[in-house]
Amino acid sequence: REAVVSTQSTGTLRRFFLSMVDHFQSLVKIMTMSLLTLSLLDPALTYHLQILNTHEGHGAAPCLATCAGTTNRGATPWETVDIGTGWPGSLFEDLKNIVKTTVDISGCHFVKTPVVTTTIDFNSDSVQALTFLSSLILGSSTIAETSKDSFSVYLHGFQDTEYPLVAAGAGLIIDVHWSAFGYIC
């Protein structure tokens, strides 16, 4: 008699647990559908980007965008900036060898000036022995002339050396990696 009761109890318990698993799976499906419905009704729930401050004020959350890119490796168009002989007798006396590149971000379709961050890629594939020079480049993450369509990067030679950074050489070994965060509407 005890063996019969035990078998019946095990079968009942098994059916109970299987029923609970079915209910749990149904509940998960309902919750998933609810979250999907909420995200469609309120687009702000689907955005994970938040901009705390910009120079031109805020826009609407659904208009937030991230755009990133790089200039052409081995062919970034650097140009020499002529500032004459520097400013003799000042802190800027040695500013003679400056190169500049302007990065076009118009394809991002920003309507206001975005927040832009940059890094410099010193791609020394052809001059492996000179890789250490990447740590000596001055101005490597400084940007200027930022607008909704472009920004510029200025570099000034190599720190504590007499070696100038020549535009033609810079174009072969230095490219700009960038990220921009802003509003597209």
N, CA and C of each residue as an Amber inpcrd file, in Angstrom:
protein
   555
   0.8140000  -1.2000000   0.0000000   0.0000000   0.0000000   0.0000000
   0.8600000   1.2670000   0.0000000   1.9530000   1.2790000   0.7640000
   2.8200000   2.4530000   0.8050000   3.4770000   2.7070000  -0.5550000
   3.8730000   1.6790000  -1.2660000   4.5100000   1.8170000  -2.5800000
   3.5550000   2.4310000  -3.5840000   2.2740000   2.0840000  -3.5390000
   1.2770000   2.6330000  -4.4510000   1.0730000   4.1100000  -4.1600000
   0.9620000   4.4770000  -2.9020000   0.7830000   5.8840000  -2.5110000
   1.9900000   6.6930000  -2.9360000   3.2050000   6.1610000  -2.7350000
   4.4380000   6.8510000  -3.0890000   4.5130000   7.0890000  -4.5920000
   4.1440000   6.1350000  -5.4130000   4.1580000   6.2890000  -6.8640000
   3.1440000   7.3270000  -7.2990000   1.9800000   7.2930000  -6.6910000
   0.9600000   8.2880000  -7.0390000   1.4230000   9.6820000  -6.6310000
   2.0630000   9.8250000  -5.4710000   2.5630000  11.1290000  -5.0040000
   3.6410000  11.6630000  -5.9310000   4.5370000  10.7860000  -6.3840000
   5.6090000  11.2000000  -7.2910000   5.0300000  11.6830000  -8.6110000
   4.0500000  10.9890000  -9.1400000   3.4100000  11.3990000 -10.3900000
   2.7010000  12.7310000 -10.2420000   2.0250000  12.9260000  -9.1180000
   1.3270000  14.1840000  -8.8610000   2.3170000  15.3310000  -8.7350000
   3.3980000  15.0860000  -8.0080000   4.4280000  16.1100000  -7.8400000
   5.0590000  16.4760000  -9.1870000   5.3370000  15.4730000  -9.9980000
   5.9310000  15.7140000 -11.3190000   5.0040000  16.5720000 -12.1710000
   3.7000000  16.2430000 -12.2110000   2.7310000  17.0280000 -12.9800000
   2.6640000  18.4640000 -12.4430000   2.7200000  18.6030000 -11.1160000
   2.6670000  19.9300000 -10.4950000   3.8600000  20.7850000 -10.9480000
   5.0830000  20.2100000 -10.8920000   6.2700000  20.9600000 -11.2920000
   6.2660000  21.2970000 -12.7800000   5.8260000  20.3690000 -13.6100000
   5.7270000  20.6450000 -15.0510000   4.7250000  21.7530000 -15.3200000
   3.6310000  21.7430000 -14.5750000   2.6290000  22.7990000 -14.7040000
   3.2130000  24.1550000 -14.2950000   4.0090000  24.1770000 -13.2290000
   4.6410000  25.4140000 -12.7540000   5.6420000  25.9480000 -13.7930000
   6.3950000  25.0440000 -14.4070000   7.3520000  25.4500000 -15.4470000
   6.6010000  26.0770000 -16.6170000   5.4900000  25.4770000 -17.0320000
   4.6770000  26.0320000 -18.1120000   4.1740000  27.4310000 -17.7550000
   3.6890000  27.5920000 -16.5300000   3.1950000  28.9010000 -16.0900000
   4.3180000  29.9380000 -16.0680000   5.4920000  29.5150000 -15.6050000
   6.6420000  30.4220000 -15.5510000   7.0380000  30.8550000 -16.9620000
   7.0940000  29.9280000 -17.9010000   7.4350000  30.2680000 -19.2850000
   6.4080000  31.2160000 -19.8810000   5.1480000  31.0250000 -19.5780000
   4.0920000  31.9340000 -20.0540000   4.2760000  33.3180000 -19.4690000
   4.6230000  33.3760000 -18.1890000   4.8460000  34.6560000 -17.5270000
   6.0190000  35.3920000 -18.1580000   7.0960000  34.6870000 -18.4560000
   8.2630000  35.3020000 -19.1050000   7.8690000  35.8630000 -20.4720000
   7.0810000  35.1350000 -21.2420000   6.6260000  35.6120000 -22.5510000
   5.7820000  36.8760000 -22.4060000   4.8930000  36.9010000 -21.4260000
   4.0450000  38.0800000 -21.2030000   4.9020000  39.2870000 -20.8130000
   5.8770000  39.0770000 -19.9340000   6.7430000  40.1840000 -19.5140000
   7.5760000  40.7010000 -20.6840000   8.0850000  39.8020000 -21.5090000
   8.8650000  40.2070000 -22.6770000   8.0150000  41.0280000 -23.6330000
   6.8190000  40.5780000 -23.9050000   5.9230000  41.3160000 -24.7980000
   5.5710000  42.6810000 -24.1990000   5.3920000  42.7470000 -22.9020000
   5.0730000  44.0150000 -22.2400000   6.2270000  44.9980000 -22.3860000
   7.4410000  44.5270000 -22.1810000   8.6060000  45.4050000 -22.3210000
   8.7710000  45.8770000 -23.7610000   8.5520000  44.9850000 -24.7080000
   8.6380000  45.3810000 -26.1160000   7.5850000  46.4340000 -26.4520000
   6.3880000  46.2450000 -25.9530000   5.3100000  47.2080000 -26.1910000
   5.6580000  48.5490000 -25.5740000   6.1830000  48.5510000 -24.3560000
   6.5790000  49.8010000 -23.7000000   7.6670000  50.5130000 -24.4850000
   8.6500000  49.7530000 -24.9800000   9.7430000  50.3920000 -25.7080000
   9.2590000  50.9980000 -27.0230000   8.2380000  50.4190000 -27.6260000
   7.6830000  50.9870000 -28.8490000   6.8740000  52.2430000 -28.5520000
   6.2010000  52.2530000 -27.4180000   5.3900000  53.4110000 -27.0450000
   6.2410000  54.5710000 -26.5570000   7.3490000  54.2850000 -25.9060000
   8.2210000  55.3290000 -25.3780000   9.6340000  55.1010000 -25.9030000
  10.0150000  55.7520000 -27.0240000  11.3300000  55.5350000 -27.6240000
  12.4850000  55.8540000 -26.6820000  12.2670000  56.7180000 -25.6960000
  13.3420000  57.0600000 -24.7720000  13.8220000  55.8280000 -24.0000000
  12.9680000  54.8200000 -23.8560000  13.3650000  53.6120000 -23.1410000
  14.3760000  52.7880000 -23.9270000  14.4500000  52.9740000 -25.2230000
  15.3670000  52.1780000 -26.0390000  16.7220000  52.8460000 -26.2040000
  16.9040000  54.0970000 -25.7860000  18.1640000  54.8050000 -25.9480000
  19.0370000  54.6170000 -24.7230000  20.2980000  54.3650000 -24.9650000
  21.2320000  54.1750000 -23.8750000  22.2890000  55.2730000 -23.8750000
  22.1610000  56.2510000 -24.7320000  23.0940000  57.3620000 -24.8190000
  22.5050000  58.5520000 -24.0970000  23.3170000  59.2010000 -23.2970000
  22.8730000  60.3970000 -22.6050000  23.9870000  61.4170000 -22.6960000
  23.6610000  62.6290000 -23.1010000  24.6310000  63.7050000 -23.1540000
  24.2920000  64.6660000 -22.0270000  25.2400000  64.8640000 -21.1330000
  24.9800000  65.7220000 -19.9760000  25.1390000  67.2020000 -20.2920000
  26.0520000  67.5280000 -21.2110000  26.3010000  68.9350000 -21.4930000
  26.9000000  69.0950000 -22.8920000  26.4530000  70.1070000 -23.6010000
  27.0550000  70.4700000 -24.8880000  27.2160000  71.9810000 -24.9150000
  27.9960000  72.4680000 -25.8630000  28.1940000  73.9080000 -25.9830000
  26.9810000  74.6170000 -26.5760000  26.1460000  73.8740000 -27.2870000
  25.0000000  74.4870000 -27.9570000  23.6560000  74.0660000 -27.3710000
  23.6460000  73.5170000 -26.1680000  22.3900000  73.1430000 -25.5360000
  21.9470000  71.7390000 -25.9030000  20.8530000  71.3430000 -25.2870000
  20.3480000  69.9820000 -25.4570000  19.3020000  69.8860000 -26.5520000
  19.0880000  68.6790000 -27.0130000  18.0370000  68.3580000 -27.9700000
  17.1680000  67.2650000 -27.3790000  16.2890000  66.7320000 -28.1780000
  15.3790000  65.6810000 -27.7220000  16.1020000  64.3320000 -27.6680000
  15.7620000  63.5090000 -26.6750000  16.4020000  62.2040000 -26.4900000
  16.3450000  61.3150000 -27.7340000  15.2290000  61.2620000 -28.4660000
  15.2190000  60.4020000 -29.6590000  16.1680000  60.8820000 -30.7580000
  16.6800000  62.0930000 -30.6280000  17.5740000  62.6430000 -31.6460000
  19.0470000  62.4070000 -31.3320000  19.3460000  61.7550000 -30.2200000
  20.7360000  61.4730000 -29.8530000  21.3550000  60.4870000 -30.8360000
  22.6140000  60.7280000 -31.1850000  23.2910000  59.8160000 -32.1080000
  24.7650000  59.7210000 -31.7680000  25.3240000  58.5810000 -32.0480000
  26.7650000  58.3610000 -31.9540000  27.2680000  58.1220000 -33.3630000
  28.3720000  58.7460000 -33.6810000  28.9750000  58.5610000 -34.9970000
  30.4790000  58.4480000 -34.7670000  31.1310000  57.5160000 -35.4110000
  32.5630000  57.3140000 -35.1970000  33.2390000  56.9850000 -36.5140000
  34.5470000  57.1970000 -36.5350000  35.2770000  56.8730000 -37.7470000
  36.7680000  57.0740000 -37.5810000  37.4350000  57.0260000 -38.6920000
  38.8780000  57.2160000 -38.7320000  39.2330000  57.8710000 -40.0590000
  40.3340000  58.5860000 -40.0670000  40.8180000  59.1120000 -41.3360000
  41.5280000  57.9730000 -42.0650000  41.8970000  58.2000000 -43.2970000
  42.4770000  57.1340000 -44.1170000  43.8710000  56.7420000 -43.6460000
  44.0200000  55.4970000 -43.2460000  45.3270000  55.0110000 -42.7770000
  46.3540000  55.1170000 -43.9000000  47.4510000  55.7590000 -43.5780000
  48.5290000  55.9200000 -44.5510000  48.2770000  57.0000000 -45.5810000
  47.1400000  57.6840000 -45.4820000  46.8240000  58.7210000 -46.4780000
  46.0300000  59.8760000 -45.8630000  46.1810000  60.1090000 -44.5750000
  45.4910000  61.2360000 -43.9400000  46.1120000  62.5270000 -44.4590000
  45.3020000  63.4650000 -44.9390000  45.8430000  64.6950000 -45.5360000
  46.2740000  65.7350000 -44.4870000  47.5030000  65.6460000 -44.0200000
  48.0530000  66.6320000 -43.0970000  48.6600000  67.7710000 -43.8980000
  48.5420000  68.9820000 -43.3890000  49.1650000  70.1370000 -44.0470000
  50.0020000  70.8900000 -43.0290000  51.0550000  71.5220000 -43.5020000
  51.9130000  72.3170000 -42.6200000  51.2400000  73.6510000 -42.3490000
  51.2360000  74.0450000 -41.0850000  50.6620000  75.3300000 -40.7000000
  51.8080000  76.3200000 -40.5740000  51.7530000  77.3860000 -41.3430000
  52.8120000  78.3920000 -41.3200000  52.4550000  79.4820000 -40.3130000
  53.1750000  79.5150000 -39.2200000  52.9620000  80.6020000 -38.2530000
  54.1930000  81.4950000 -38.1840000  54.9520000  81.5050000 -39.2580000
  56.1340000  82.3560000 -39.3120000  57.2520000  81.7930000 -38.4530000
  57.8390000  82.6050000 -37.6510000  58.9720000  82.1740000 -36.8250000
  58.5630000  81.9820000 -35.3780000  57.3230000  81.7770000 -35.1240000
  56.8830000  81.6400000 -33.7440000  56.7840000  83.0130000 -33.1090000
  56.8100000  83.0450000 -31.8390000  56.7740000  84.3240000 -31.1210000
  58.0350000  84.4290000 -30.2760000  59.1100000  85.0330000 -30.8450000
  60.3950000  85.1130000 -30.1270000  60.2070000  85.7300000 -28.7350000
  60.8870000  85.1130000 -27.7560000  60.8380000  85.6230000 -26.3930000
  59.6130000  85.1780000 -25.6070000  58.7340000  84.3860000 -26.2100000
  57.5280000  83.9450000 -25.5030000  57.5640000  82.4340000 -25.2930000
  56.5650000  81.9390000 -24.6040000  56.4500000  80.4920000 -24.4060000
  56.2540000  79.7600000 -25.7280000  55.7990000  80.4650000 -26.7560000
  55.4970000  79.8500000 -28.0500000  56.6140000  80.0560000 -29.0640000
  57.7980000  80.3390000 -28.5790000  58.9370000  80.6380000 -29.4390000
  59.2570000  79.5020000 -30.4110000  59.0930000  78.2640000 -29.9690000
  59.4780000  77.1280000 -30.7980000  58.3460000  76.5390000 -31.6290000
  57.2060000  77.1890000 -31.6640000  56.0840000  76.6430000 -32.4300000
  56.2720000  76.9430000 -33.9150000  57.0750000  76.1240000 -34.5620000
  57.3510000  76.3380000 -35.9800000  56.9110000  75.1580000 -36.8270000
  56.8980000  73.9910000 -36.2680000  56.6360000  72.7830000 -37.0440000
  55.2920000  72.1870000 -36.6590000  54.2250000  72.8240000 -37.0810000
  52.8820000  72.3630000 -36.7410000  52.2090000  71.8180000 -37.9950000
  51.5400000  70.6820000 -37.8310000  50.7590000  70.1240000 -38.9310000
  49.3090000  70.0490000 -38.4860000  48.4090000  70.0580000 -39.4630000
  46.9670000  70.0930000 -39.1950000  46.2510000  69.1900000 -40.1850000
  45.2040000  68.5560000 -39.7100000  44.2870000  67.8650000 -40.6070000
  42.8690000  68.2350000 -40.1920000  41.9880000  68.3470000 -41.1670000
  40.5850000  68.6250000 -40.8850000  39.7920000  67.3710000 -41.2070000
  38.9910000  66.9400000 -40.2420000  38.2300000  65.6920000 -40.3800000
  36.7850000  66.0340000 -40.7190000  36.3060000  65.4810000 -41.8040000
  34.9370000  65.7170000 -42.2630000  33.9850000  64.7500000 -41.5590000
  33.0300000  65.2890000 -40.7880000  32.0290000  64.4530000 -40.1160000
  30.6190000  64.7980000 -40.6040000  30.5390000  65.4320000 -41.7570000
  29.2310000  65.8510000 -42.2760000  28.3040000  64.6660000 -42.5360000
  28.8700000  63.4980000 -42.7900000  28.0700000  62.3000000 -43.0190000
  27.3000000  61.8460000 -41.7790000  27.6360000  62.3980000 -40.6210000
  26.9130000  62.0570000 -39.3810000  25.5770000  62.7900000 -39.3000000
  25.4260000  63.8780000 -40.0550000  24.1900000  64.6570000 -40.1260000
  23.7930000  65.3070000 -38.8000000  24.8040000  65.7740000 -38.0390000
  24.5010000  66.4780000 -36.8020000  23.8740000  67.8290000 -37.1200000
  22.9500000  68.2920000 -36.2850000  22.3320000  69.6000000 -36.4700000
  22.9510000  70.6370000 -35.5420000  23.7340000  70.1820000 -34.5690000
  24.4680000  71.0420000 -33.6460000  25.8750000  70.4700000 -33.5190000
  26.7880000  71.2790000 -33.0130000  28.1500000  70.8100000 -32.8120000
  28.1490000  69.6750000 -31.7880000  28.6680000  68.5040000 -32.1530000
  28.6700000  67.3540000 -31.2330000  29.8340000  67.4200000 -30.2460000
  29.8020000  66.5340000 -29.2860000  30.9320000  66.3200000 -28.3880000
  31.8460000  65.3330000 -29.1140000  33.1080000  65.7110000 -29.3320000
  34.0310000  64.8960000 -30.1260000  35.2310000  64.4960000 -29.2730000
  35.6110000  63.2450000 -29.3550000  36.8490000  62.7800000 -28.7340000
  37.7100000  62.1410000 -29.8170000  39.0170000  62.2580000 -29.6510000
  39.9300000  61.7190000 -30.6630000  41.0890000  60.9760000 -30.0230000
  41.6740000  60.1180000 -30.7980000  42.9630000  59.5120000 -30.4880000
  43.7590000  59.4840000 -31.7830000  45.0410000  59.3700000 -31.6520000
  45.9240000  59.3130000 -32.8170000  46.4310000  57.8850000 -32.9630000
  46.3730000  57.3680000 -34.1710000  46.9150000  56.0450000 -34.4640000
  48.2350000  56.2490000 -35.1870000  49.2960000  55.8450000 -34.5580000
  50.6330000  55.9150000 -35.1490000  50.8830000  54.5660000 -35.7960000
  50.5480000  54.4710000 -37.0780000  50.6180000  53.1810000 -37.7760000
  51.9890000  52.9960000 -38.4050000  52.8860000  52.5000000 -37.6110000
  54.2790000  52.3900000 -38.0420000  54.5890000  51.0620000 -38.7210000
  53.6640000  50.5740000 -39.5130000  53.8790000  49.2950000 -40.1890000
  55.1850000  49.2720000 -40.9880000  55.4710000  50.3890000 -41.6370000
  56.6620000  50.4200000 -42.4830000  57.9080000  50.8520000 -41.7160000
  57.7290000  51.4200000 -40.5420000  58.8760000  51.8870000 -39.7500000
  58.7560000  51.3690000 -38.3180000  58.7530000  50.0600000 -38.1570000
  58.5370000  49.4150000 -36.8610000  59.5040000  49.9320000 -35.8000000
  60.7170000  50.2570000 -36.1720000  61.7150000  50.7170000 -35.2090000
  61.3510000  52.0710000 -34.6080000  60.4250000  52.7880000 -35.2290000
  60.0740000  54.1230000 -34.7490000  58.7890000  54.1610000 -33.9250000
  58.2600000  53.0210000 -33.5640000  57.0060000  52.9670000 -32.8240000
  57.0610000  53.7960000 -31.5500000  58.2040000  53.8320000 -30.8800000
  58.3350000  54.5940000 -29.6380000  58.0460000  56.0800000 -29.8300000
  58.2050000  56.6000000 -31.0420000  57.9650000  58.0180000 -31.2900000
  56.5070000  58.4150000 -31.0620000  55.5880000  57.4630000 -31.1330000
  54.1760000  57.7800000 -30.9280000  53.9320000  58.3910000 -29.5580000
  54.7410000  58.0250000 -28.5740000  54.5570000  58.5750000 -27.2250000
  55.0780000  59.9950000 -27.1030000  55.7860000  60.4800000 -28.1040000
  56.3770000  61.8150000 -28.0470000  55.6160000  62.8650000 -28.8460000
  54.5720000  62.4770000 -29.5660000  53.8270000  63.4240000 -30.3940000
  53.0510000  64.3810000 -29.5010000  53.1710000  65.6620000 -29.7580000
  52.4890000  66.6770000 -28.9550000  51.1510000  67.0770000 -29.5780000
  50.1280000  67.2120000 -28.7600000  48.8170000  67.6660000 -29.2170000
  47.9260000  66.5590000 -29.7200000  48.2190000  65.3210000 -29.3720000
  47.5770000  64.1840000 -30.0170000  46.0890000  64.0100000 -29.7720000
  45.5320000  64.5800000 -28.7240000  44.0890000  64.4200000 -28.5370000
  43.3760000  65.7630000 -28.4600000  44.0530000  66.8130000 -28.8550000
  43.4720000  68.1430000 -28.8390000  42.7840000  68.4260000 -30.1640000
  41.5360000  68.9040000 -30.0840000  40.8250000  69.2620000 -31.3120000
  40.5140000  70.7510000 -31.2940000  40.2770000  71.3010000 -32.4620000
  39.9640000  72.7270000 -32.5980000  38.9890000  72.8940000 -33.7590000
  38.3990000  74.0730000 -33.8380000  37.5260000  74.4250000 -34.9610000
  36.4010000  73.4120000 -35.1510000  35.8290000  72.9370000 -34.0400000
  34.7720000  71.9260000 -34.1060000  33.4600000  72.5580000 -34.5510000
  32.8020000  71.9000000 -35.4860000  31.4770000  72.3310000 -35.9370000
  30.6320000  71.0770000 -36.1380000  29.4140000  71.2510000 -36.5950000
  28.5470000  70.0880000 -36.8450000  29.0410000  69.2550000 -38.0270000
  29.9290000  69.8230000 -38.8450000  30.3950000  69.1470000 -40.0520000
  31.8630000  68.7360000 -40.0570000  32.6690000  69.2860000 -39.1360000
  34.1000000  68.9610000 -39.1620000  34.7850000  69.3850000 -37.8610000
  36.0200000  68.9450000 -37.7170000  36.8950000  69.4130000 -36.6400000
  38.3270000  69.2790000 -37.1420000  39.2430000  69.9730000 -36.4810000
  40.6500000  69.9310000 -36.8800000  41.5060000  69.4100000 -35.7340000
  42.6090000  68.7750000 -36.0990000  43.6020000  68.3020000 -35.1410000
  44.9270000  68.9380000 -35.5300000  45.5930000  69.5290000 -34.5520000
  46.9110000  70.1290000 -34.7490000  47.9390000  69.3220000 -33.9730000
  49.0640000  69.0240000 -34.5990000  50.1570000  68.3300000 -33.9290000
  51.4310000  69.1450000 -34.0640000  52.2740000  69.0710000 -33.0330000
  53.5260000  69.8270000 -33.0450000  54.6880000  68.9050000 -32.7350000
  55.3110000  68.3770000 -33.7490000  56.5490000  67.6260000 -33.5910000
  56.5600000  66.5790000 -32.5050000  57.7680000  66.2800000 -32.0760000
  57.9900000  65.2660000 -31.0610000  58.5780000  65.9280000 -29.8210000
  58.0010000  65.6620000 -28.6730000  58.4240000  66.2840000 -27.4170000
  59.8940000  65.9870000 -27.1230000  60.6160000  67.0380000 -26.6960000
  62.0210000  66.9390000 -26.2800000  62.9410000  66.3860000 -27.3650000
  62.6020000  66.6220000 -28.6190000  63.4970000  66.2430000 -29.7140000
  63.5780000  67.4190000 -30.6700000  64.5070000  67.3370000 -31.5810000
  64.6320000  68.3820000 -32.5960000  63.9660000  67.9670000 -33.8960000
  63.2730000  66.8370000 -33.8820000  62.6850000  66.3190000 -35.1020000
  61.3360000  66.9630000 -35.3690000  61.1860000  67.6210000 -36.4970000
  59.8880000  68.2120000 -36.8330000  58.9340000  67.1290000 -37.3380000
  57.6740000  67.4190000 -37.2470000  56.6550000  66.5290000 -37.7980000
  56.2750000  67.1290000 -39.1420000  56.6860000  66.5070000 -40.2180000
  56.4660000  67.0380000 -41.5540000  55.1430000  66.4960000 -42.0900000
  54.3780000  67.3520000 -42.7330000  53.0470000  66.9770000 -43.1990000
  53.0730000  65.7160000 -44.0660000  54.0130000  65.6250000 -44.9860000
  54.0730000  64.4630000 -45.8880000  54.3310000  63.1830000 -45.0970000
  55.2180000  63.2410000 -44.1400000  55.5260000  62.0660000 -43.3240000
  54.3810000  61.7110000 -42.3940000  53.7450000  62.7300000 -41.8330000
  52.6230000  62.4970000 -40.9240000  51.4980000  61.7670000 -41.6440000
  51.2660000  62.1260000 -42.8940000  50.2020000  61.4800000 -43.6650000
  50.4140000  59.9990000 -43.8600000  51.6730000  59.5660000 -43.8300000
  51.9800000  58.1510000 -44.0120000  51.8420000  57.3410000 -42.7270000
  52.0410000  57.9910000 -41.5750000  52.1040000  57.2110000 -40.3390000
  51.0880000  57.6070000 -39.2710000  50.3500000  58.7080000 -39.4480000
  49.4350000  59.1510000 -38.3920000  48.0320000  59.3360000 -38.9560000
  47.0660000  58.6620000 -38.3500000  45.6770000  58.9070000 -38.7030000
  44.8870000  59.1570000 -37.4210000  43.7130000  59.7360000 -37.5810000
  42.8910000  60.1590000 -36.4490000  41.7070000  59.2080000 -36.2970000
  41.5120000  58.7030000 -35.0860000  40.3250000  57.9140000 -34.7510000
  39.4360000  58.8190000 -33.9140000  38.1450000  58.8300000 -34.1950000
  37.2650000  59.7800000 -33.5150000  35.8960000  59.1940000 -33.2110000
  35.2710000  59.7850000 -32.1970000  33.8900000  59.4760000 -31.8450000
  33.1740000  60.7940000 -31.6160000  31.9620000  60.9000000 -32.1000000
  31.1740000  62.1360000 -31.9160000  29.7950000  61.7530000 -31.3730000
  29.3380000  62.5360000 -30.4280000  28.0480000  62.2980000 -29.7770000
  27.2470000  63.5740000 -29.8740000  26.0910000  63.5280000 -30.5040000
  25.3240000  64.7600000 -30.6890000  23.8940000  64.4960000 -31.1030000
  23.2840000  65.5390000 -31.6590000  21.8680000  65.4920000 -32.0350000
  21.7250000  65.5380000 -33.5530000  20.8280000  64.7070000 -34.0780000
  20.5950000  64.6730000 -35.5270000  19.2350000  65.2330000 -35.9120000
  18.4880000  65.7430000 -34.9460000  17.2100000  66.3840000 -35.2550000
  16.8710000  67.3720000 -34.1440000
